Amino acid sequence: MLGFWEYIREVWPEIYLVVYWLYIAIIVLVIVLVIKDDKSPIKTLAWVMVLVFLPIAGLMFYIFFGQNFRKQKIFSRKGIEDFRQIEKLRFEQLQYLDRPEITEFRPAYKKMHIMKLLLNNSKSIISQNNTIKVLNDGKEKFPELISDLKQAQHHIHVEYYIFEYDNIGKEICNILTEKAKNGVEVRIIMDHVGSWHFPNKKLKALKAAGILVQKFMPVTFPYFTSKINYRNHRKIVVIDGHTGFVGGINVDDKYIHGTKKLGAWHDMHLKIQGNAVHSLQTVFLTDWYFLTKSLPTEETYFPEIKENQQSIVQIAASGPDSSWAGIMQTYFSAIATARNYIYIATPYLLPNPSLLTALKTASLSGVDVRLIIPPKSDSRIVSYASLSYVSELLNAGIKVYFYQAGFIHSKMMIVDSILSSVGTANLDYRSLSVNFEVNALIYDENTAETLREIFQKDLEDCKMINKESWKKRSKITIFKSSIARVFSPLM
């Protein structure tokens, strides 16, 4: 029995030829668009290979995941930037940093090139007088968060990639509902893909209680094709404009109890009190404005801060709403200019060529570079792709460690006992190119020391990989890793 296309070719050869050449023309057109899209040569080549060898699946994959929205800038921050006079502050801070004697004032200014970079590529205002509390794992984060939520007086702003309605999710929703009923303004943004399982019935109950809830960029037709690739991976809570939370921990029981497959989920969060909370507030309200076209501008959302601590913080937000890949450029600059050590923990190791070169160059220059990654992850193909980078890292003298006490999901970097980064951005293409992310860059020796101690303690739960043993891994593993590596720019 003939198949469908064989039947068409036999009975209506003219129609078959028209369809065939139309299909070829579409594939060629898409390949031209891919080449014209100013992607990196490696990413362009990967897409062309997919389209040539898997034309139908590749075409669908490109339609869903391959479009470049950074050049289009899905939305603008201009409204809130004007309100907060960010451009004026940015200009004043750049002038201040240009003073030749500034490095004598504080050790933090040894990394002022990073400060300038973020002022220019992300308009990330430098904030002083901040108190930083490191929350290591969900068991530390959630009690702290719940305690502060209960004390809210004016407003609570919540933004998460994953918001599950499980035990911890129910507890937080109950607190938010009670607060809303007592007159506290509550706004929630949850990513539509990450929070796919949040029940519609419970969503309606939150709204009925007076809570304003928005799903970020729903993936329903006809908008599905242009939005599934650009997810809001941010995790932000702002309470009364003076207390903020940011980091890698979503609202999900697995951050407390782990999972059967991977064990304990080890991640990190920060509690910030001080002027940096205003920057977190700006990121949240920008996202809120994009979703609702409503921009709360009352000064009560930006109260006067009376903290007298010494931590300097920049909140770096990147994504399709920015002209530059701000967090990626920050990682690159921090790595390329390190002088003593670079400690990184990341769940997904898929560095672009620039970051890979920077890491290897730093190590070959005598910088102590250490990476903690999981030997397996929640995505098999990503795990294999991550493993494909280990050999060249080891050959460059970089110390690579496999975390053994569960799944390490932390996104942390410490450089030279001064600069620290904790946030939502993984060391992979998706975080650094297409997702909406937010990191806290901290210029503070005490915070760097706290994070360094956590990193070194995590090393006790790690297995260090050496070149000899790594060479002995099975050929099938090497093959799978190599294949996954080819597609890593698309992940």
Secondary structure, 3 states (H helix, E strand, C coil): CCCHHHHHHHHCHHHHHHHHHHHHHHHHHHHHHHHHCCCCHHHHHHHHHHHHHCHHHHHHHHHHHCCCCCCCCCCCCHHHHHHHCHHHHHHHHHHHHCCCCHHHCCHHHHHHHHHHHHHHHCCCCCEEEEEEEEEECHHHHHHHHHHHHHCCCCEEEEEECCECCCHHHHHHHHHHHHHHHCCCEEEEEEECCCCCCCCHHHHHHHHHCCCEEEEECCCCCCCHHHHCCCCECCCEEEECCCEEEEECCCECCHHHHCECCCECEECEEEEEEECHHHHHHHHHHHHHHHHHCCCCCCHHHCCCCCCCCCEEEEEEEECCCCCCCHHHHHHHHHHHCCCCEEEEECCCECCCHHHHHHHHHHHHCCCEEEEEECCCCCCHHHHHHHHCCHHHHHHCCCEEEEECCCEECCCEEEECCCEEEEECCCECHHHHHHCEEEEEEEECHHHHHHHHHHHHHHHCCEEECCHHHHHCCCHHHHHHHHHHHHCHHHC
